Amino acid sequence: MIMEEKIVNTIIIGGGAAGLTAGMYLARAKSSVVILDSGTIGGQLVLTHEVANYPGIVSTSGYQLATTMRQQAKSFGCEIKSNITLSELNLEGESKTVVVNNNILYKAKSLIIATGGRSRMLNVPGEARLKGKGVSYCATCDGDFFQDKEIFVVGGGNSSLEEAVSLTKYASKVTIIHQFDHFQAFEHAIEEAKKNPKINIILQSKITEFLGDEKLEAIRYQNLETGEEFHQPIDGVFIFIGYEANTDMFHGSSLTLNQGKEVVADELMKTNLPGIFVAGDNRAKRFRQITTAVADGTIAALSTLEYLTQ
Ligand SMILES: Cc1cc2nc3c(=O)[nH]c(=O)nc-3n(C[C@H](O)[C@H](O)[C@H](O)COP(=O)(O)OP(=O)(O)OC[C@H]3O[C@@H](n4cnc5c(N)ncnc54)[C@H](O)[C@@H]3O)c2cc1C
């Protein structure tokens, strides 16, 4: 039952780097804004052990960066709500609405979708626990931490093979492990990987367990043809088996998504629906980094301000 009705200029769904940046820009422009997040504020940032590629900050923890972004947005007057449930979302018409925790109805003239995304996981024991502690889903983010170390790369598509090659800049040995007897990548990507002297390939095999307490120490993997099991001490494992945008709540709505269920927008972050903007990893785009999420958030906020004054 709706107990309360709140009216703001902009609702932001998702409080990761993109949403927090958009919230900061809007609040600083003295436009009323609320960030609604179904999880923890900071999103993927809080999963990131060390961030070493955010300009102006030599090294920080993802948690610290998220905390600072949150404080900065709040200091300008951005309302932030975490761990809430959203329902009855309406993206069409003059007034966009959403119900929070089944009892607060938020109404706004504009809405920014900043729900981010998640790398597809292998879903084997130890993976979730050691995520960010030796198990990684981002070569650009974490490759540098594995200088002269031995690593595994999981997957047989283009991104897996290309990232495996890029990781040879750092690692002393990169072993690609893939469940099938062939790769699904383009021929040139396969050739590049095969001719690299630092790359070793294990086919028809899969990781069955990640081992280690504070950080990854070893993996268990199995040859799917023979059933034979192996224990392999290892410093890092990079998993590239796909990416999923957090857009489940928009499936079946009038919002345009691409085949990968990512939100389609123009360079001003405008979606197909008037007053609805998108920012961050849930947007159809090639590169997903903190800096690109922050850039999207900035553009989405400035486009929103323009929309509100029209
Ligand atoms: C382990 C790891 C390490 C990384 N390291 C780096 C790095 O070193 N450098 C770098 O540049 N990038 C790094 N990245 C990538 C970077 O973190 C992301 O590109 C960036 O943080 C994305 O920000 P975002 O705001 O778009 O999305 P997210 O961070 O995914 O935030 C989305 C937010 O939306 C919320 N949400 C989702 N669905 C809903 C819903 N239905 N309703 C309400 N709220 C919802 C989530 O709870 C979340 O808080 C790393 C990523 C990971 C996973």
The ligand as an ORCA input file, in Angstrom:
! r2SCAN-3c Opt
* xyz 0 1
  C      36.314     -7.267     -9.891
  C      36.266     -6.048    -10.767
  C      37.377     -5.232    -10.854
  C      37.343     -4.090    -11.659
  N      38.444     -3.293    -11.684
  C      38.412     -2.146    -12.390
  C      39.524     -1.278    -12.392
  O      40.538     -1.541    -11.741
  N      39.440     -0.153    -13.138
  C      38.337      0.172    -13.892
  O      38.309      1.221    -14.520
  N      37.259     -0.660    -13.911
  C      37.266     -1.790    -13.180
  N      36.193     -2.628    -13.204
  C      35.011     -2.236    -14.010
  C      34.251     -1.093    -13.293
  O      34.113     -1.409    -11.921
  C      32.873     -0.891    -13.918
  O      33.035     -0.673    -15.305
  C      32.149      0.310    -13.326
  O      32.243      0.335    -11.925
  C      30.684      0.261    -13.758
  O      29.939      1.218    -13.074
  P      28.351      1.319    -13.292
  O      27.894      2.410    -12.402
  O      28.048      1.415    -14.718
  O      27.746     -0.068    -12.848
  P      27.825     -0.901    -11.487
  O      29.051     -0.655    -10.753
  O      27.488     -2.292    -11.907
  O      26.634     -0.289    -10.608
  C      25.295     -0.566    -10.878
  C      24.480     -0.397     -9.619
  O      23.107     -0.621     -9.962
  C      22.491     -1.409     -8.969
  N      21.392     -2.135     -9.601
  C      21.485     -3.164    -10.481
  N      20.246     -3.563    -10.837
  C      19.370     -2.776    -10.177
  C      17.952     -2.696    -10.111
  N      17.186     -3.515    -10.837
  N      17.385     -1.774     -9.300
  C      18.152     -0.930     -8.569
  N      19.504     -0.949     -8.578
  C      20.106     -1.857     -9.376
  C      23.597     -2.317     -8.446
  O      23.307     -2.737     -7.110
  C      24.809     -1.396     -8.522
  O      25.033     -0.728     -7.309
  C      36.180     -3.767    -12.409
  C      35.043     -4.588    -12.330
  C      35.079     -5.721    -11.506
  C      33.862     -6.586    -11.389
*
